[in-house]
């Protein structure tokens, strides 16, 4: 288990080594789960399999974030320039991520400095994450944000990332953005209506008020292919694991929050 922890820490130090990021010294845990913790023991992966997963993830991380300092040089004068700078800094490599971020103007979702690569306040003591964080999240989830996929955005805030995810999954998919602040739920809907009202009217995007730790159960009990969690949790909420589809991917920062810091979780379990 210590080998897993060392590999995990090495893999993600590039992401959260950025100065002034909200979650200083955080390790972002990409959790690949294909069922709940109640799977038969014989289906659980071995220690070596888990280590191999982290090693592959480490190589991917080092490629995408070869120069993490570029994140703070990515600010632009327009949405297009911002996305170009993020791509130039290799915060993402996928053309699908680029197209989604170009199609969703951050100016619709951030009232101040929308194209600055820093977190910005959106009211009610909440912030919209820095653009490089959103780019990184979409890049890690891209293979699960495909046509017809279902996705959950926990802590959807002003709605930006939720809409980006919806564009990546196409007309046959669905994204639920869940937020515990009712005013932000209303704001996300208002922001989306500016240029992407069809996502709301078609049901491809649904913003709901609720406790994100409990997730959101769809009427047809459909599982989520991708889950993004925007805030740190001390442990991975069981409800989110239960709602993740077999072979799905969850992106969540895990650890105890101490002011601006989140400590690294010690144990991660994978299933297949």
C-alpha positions as CSV (number, residue, x, y, z in Angstrom):
1,X,0.0,0.0,0.0
2,X,2.9,2.4,0.6
3,X,4.1,1.7,-2.9
4,X,0.6,2.8,-4.2
5,X,0.8,5.9,-2.1
6,X,4.3,6.9,-3.3
7,X,3.2,6.4,-6.9
8,X,0.0,8.4,-6.4
9,X,1.8,11.3,-4.8
10,X,4.4,11.4,-7.5
11,X,1.8,11.2,-10.2
12,X,-0.2,14.2,-9.1
13,X,2.4,16.5,-7.6
14,X,2.5,18.4,-10.9
15,X,-1.2,19.2,-10.7
16,X,-1.3,20.8,-7.3
17,X,2.1,22.2,-7.2
18,X,0.7,25.3,-8.9
19,X,1.1,28.4,-6.8
20,X,-2.0,30.1,-5.4
21,X,-4.3,27.2,-6.2
22,X,-7.2,26.8,-3.8
23,X,-6.3,23.3,-2.8
24,X,-2.7,23.7,-2.0
25,X,-0.6,20.5,-1.7
26,X,-3.6,18.4,-2.7
27,X,-3.4,15.0,-4.4
28,X,-6.2,14.6,-6.9
29,X,-7.4,11.0,-6.8
30,X,-8.7,9.6,-10.0
31,X,-10.9,6.7,-8.8
32,X,-11.7,4.0,-11.3
33,X,-14.5,2.0,-9.9
34,X,-16.6,-0.6,-11.7
35,X,-18.9,-1.6,-8.9
36,X,-19.5,-0.9,-5.2
37,X,-17.4,-2.0,-2.2
38,X,-19.8,-5.0,-1.8
39,X,-18.3,-6.9,-4.8
40,X,-17.1,-10.5,-4.2
41,X,-13.6,-10.7,-2.9
42,X,-12.3,-12.6,-5.9
43,X,-13.2,-9.7,-8.2
44,X,-11.0,-7.2,-6.4
45,X,-7.8,-6.3,-8.1
46,X,-4.4,-7.3,-6.6
47,X,-1.9,-4.9,-5.2
48,X,0.3,-5.2,-8.3
49,X,-2.7,-4.4,-10.6
50,X,-3.4,-1.3,-8.5
51,X,0.3,-0.3,-8.8
52,X,0.2,-0.8,-12.5
53,X,-2.8,1.5,-12.8
54,X,-1.0,4.2,-11.0
55,X,2.1,3.8,-13.1
56,X,0.1,4.3,-16.3
57,X,-1.7,7.2,-14.7
58,X,1.7,8.7,-13.7
59,X,2.9,8.5,-17.3
60,X,-0.2,10.2,-18.6
61,X,0.0,12.9,-16.0
62,X,3.7,13.7,-16.8
63,X,2.8,14.0,-20.4
64,X,-0.2,16.3,-20.0
65,X,1.3,18.3,-17.2
66,X,4.9,18.4,-18.4
67,X,5.2,22.0,-17.4
68,X,2.6,22.7,-14.8
69,X,3.8,26.2,-14.3
70,X,2.2,27.0,-17.7
71,X,-1.1,26.9,-15.9
72,X,-0.6,30.4,-14.5
73,X,0.5,31.7,-17.8
74,X,-2.7,30.7,-19.6
75,X,-4.9,33.8,-19.0
76,X,-6.2,35.4,-22.1
77,X,-8.1,38.5,-23.3
78,X,-10.9,36.4,-24.7
79,X,-12.3,32.9,-24.3
80,X,-10.6,31.8,-27.5
81,X,-7.2,33.1,-26.4
82,X,-7.6,31.4,-23.0
83,X,-8.3,28.1,-24.5
84,X,-5.4,28.5,-26.9
85,X,-3.1,29.2,-24.1
86,X,-4.3,26.2,-22.1
87,X,-3.7,24.0,-25.1
88,X,-0.3,25.5,-25.7
89,X,0.6,24.7,-22.1
90,X,-0.6,21.1,-22.6
91,X,-3.3,21.4,-19.9
92,X,-5.2,19.2,-22.3
93,X,-4.5,17.4,-25.5
94,X,-7.9,16.3,-26.7
95,X,-9.6,18.2,-29.5
96,X,-12.9,17.3,-28.0
97,X,-11.9,19.1,-24.8
98,X,-10.8,22.1,-26.9
99,X,-14.0,22.2,-28.9
100,X,-16.2,22.1,-25.7
101,X,-14.2,24.8,-24.0
102,X,-14.3,27.0,-27.1
103,X,-18.1,26.5,-27.4
104,X,-18.8,27.5,-23.8
105,X,-17.8,31.1,-23.1
106,X,-16.6,31.5,-19.5
107,X,-17.9,35.0,-19.6
108,X,-21.4,33.6,-19.3
109,X,-20.5,31.9,-16.0
110,X,-18.0,34.2,-14.3
111,X,-19.0,37.8,-13.6
112,X,-15.4,39.0,-13.0
113,X,-12.2,38.2,-14.9
114,X,-13.6,35.2,-16.7
115,X,-10.5,34.7,-18.8
116,X,-8.0,34.9,-16.0
117,X,-6.5,31.6,-15.1
118,X,-7.4,31.9,-11.4
119,X,-10.5,31.0,-9.3
120,X,-13.1,33.8,-9.3
121,X,-15.9,34.5,-6.9
122,X,-19.4,33.9,-8.1
123,X,-21.3,34.9,-5.0
124,X,-22.6,33.2,-1.9
125,X,-19.0,32.5,-0.7
126,X,-18.5,30.2,-3.7
127,X,-15.9,30.3,-6.5
128,X,-15.6,29.0,-10.0
129,X,-12.4,27.0,-10.3
130,X,-9.5,28.2,-12.4
131,X,-9.7,27.3,-16.1
132,X,-6.7,25.0,-15.9
133,X,-8.5,22.9,-13.3
134,X,-11.5,22.5,-15.6
135,X,-9.3,21.7,-18.5
136,X,-7.6,19.0,-16.4
137,X,-10.9,17.5,-15.3
138,X,-12.3,17.3,-18.8
139,X,-9.0,15.8,-20.0
140,X,-9.1,13.0,-17.4
141,X,-12.8,12.3,-18.0
142,X,-12.7,12.5,-21.8
143,X,-12.9,8.8,-22.5
144,X,-16.1,8.6,-20.3
145,X,-17.7,11.8,-21.7
146,X,-18.7,10.2,-25.0
147,X,-21.8,10.2,-27.0
148,X,-24.7,8.8,-25.0
149,X,-22.9,8.9,-21.7
150,X,-24.4,10.0,-18.4
151,X,-22.4,12.3,-16.1
152,X,-22.7,13.9,-12.7
153,X,-21.1,17.2,-11.7
154,X,-21.0,17.5,-7.9
155,X,-20.7,21.1,-6.8
156,X,-21.8,22.5,-10.2
157,X,-21.6,26.2,-9.0
158,X,-22.4,28.6,-11.8
159,X,-22.8,25.7,-14.3
160,X,-19.7,26.1,-16.5
161,X,-18.2,22.6,-16.3
162,X,-21.6,21.0,-16.4
163,X,-22.3,22.5,-19.8
164,X,-18.8,21.6,-21.1
165,X,-19.5,18.0,-20.1
166,X,-22.9,18.1,-21.8
167,X,-21.4,19.2,-25.1
168,X,-18.8,16.3,-24.9
169,X,-21.5,13.6,-24.4
170,X,-23.6,14.8,-27.3
171,X,-27.3,14.7,-28.0
172,X,-28.0,11.3,-26.5
173,X,-26.3,11.8,-23.2
174,X,-27.3,13.6,-19.9
175,X,-25.4,15.6,-17.3
176,X,-26.8,16.4,-13.8
177,X,-25.3,19.3,-11.9
178,X,-26.0,19.1,-8.2
179,X,-25.4,22.1,-5.9
180,X,-26.4,22.6,-2.2
181,X,-26.8,26.4,-2.6
182,X,-30.2,27.1,-4.2
183,X,-29.2,30.5,-5.4
184,X,-26.4,28.9,-7.4
185,X,-28.7,26.4,-8.9
186,X,-30.8,29.3,-10.2
187,X,-27.7,31.1,-11.4
188,X,-26.5,28.0,-13.3
189,X,-29.8,27.8,-15.1
190,X,-29.7,31.5,-15.9
191,X,-26.2,31.3,-17.2
192,X,-26.9,28.3,-19.4
193,X,-29.9,30.0,-20.9
194,X,-27.7,32.7,-22.4
195,X,-26.3,30.6,-25.2
196,X,-27.1,27.0,-24.4
197,X,-30.8,27.0,-23.5
198,X,-31.4,24.0,-25.7
199,X,-29.5,21.9,-23.3
200,X,-32.0,22.7,-20.6
201,X,-35.1,22.4,-22.8
202,X,-34.0,19.0,-24.2
203,X,-33.2,17.6,-20.7
204,X,-29.5,17.0,-21.6
205,X,-28.6,19.2,-18.7
206,X,-30.4,19.1,-15.3
207,X,-29.5,21.4,-12.4
208,X,-30.7,20.3,-9.0
209,X,-30.4,21.4,-5.4
210,X,-29.1,18.7,-3.0
211,X,-26.4,17.2,-1.0
212,X,-23.7,16.2,-3.5
213,X,-22.4,13.5,-1.2
214,X,-25.6,11.6,-1.8
215,X,-25.3,12.1,-5.5
216,X,-28.5,12.1,-7.5
217,X,-30.5,9.0,-8.4
218,X,-32.1,9.2,-11.9
219,X,-35.6,8.0,-12.3
220,X,-34.6,5.0,-14.5
221,X,-31.8,4.2,-12.0
222,X,-29.3,4.8,-14.8
223,X,-25.7,4.8,-13.5
224,X,-23.2,7.6,-14.3
225,X,-20.3,6.9,-16.6
226,X,-18.4,9.9,-15.3
227,X,-18.6,11.7,-11.9
228,X,-16.7,15.0,-11.2
229,X,-16.6,16.2,-7.6
230,X,-15.4,19.8,-7.3
231,X,-14.8,19.9,-3.5
232,X,-12.7,17.9,-1.2
233,X,-14.2,15.0,0.8
234,X,-12.6,13.2,3.8
235,X,-13.6,9.9,2.2
236,X,-15.2,8.9,-1.1
237,X,-19.0,9.0,-0.4
238,X,-20.5,5.5,-0.7
239,X,-23.5,6.9,-2.6
240,X,-21.3,8.2,-5.4
241,X,-19.5,4.8,-5.7
242,X,-22.9,3.1,-5.8
243,X,-24.1,5.5,-8.6
244,X,-21.0,5.0,-10.8
245,X,-21.4,2.7,-13.7
246,X,-19.3,-0.4,-14.2
247,X,-16.1,0.8,-15.9
248,X,-16.9,4.4,-15.0
249,X,-14.5,7.0,-13.7
250,X,-14.8,9.4,-10.7
251,X,-12.6,12.4,-10.3
252,X,-12.5,13.6,-6.7
253,X,-10.0,15.2,-4.3
254,X,-9.9,13.2,-1.1
255,X,-8.6,14.1,2.3
256,X,-9.1,16.3,5.4
257,X,-9.4,19.9,4.7
258,X,-7.3,22.3,6.9
259,X,-7.9,25.8,5.8
260,X,-6.4,25.9,2.3
261,X,-4.9,22.5,2.4
262,X,-6.1,19.0,1.9
263,X,-4.1,16.1,3.3
264,X,-3.5,13.0,1.2
265,X,-5.8,10.0,1.8
266,X,-3.9,6.8,2.6
267,X,-6.0,4.0,1.2
268,X,-7.6,3.6,-2.2
269,X,-9.5,0.5,-3.3
270,X,-10.0,-0.5,-7.0
271,X,-12.5,-3.0,-8.4
272,X,-12.8,-4.6,-11.8
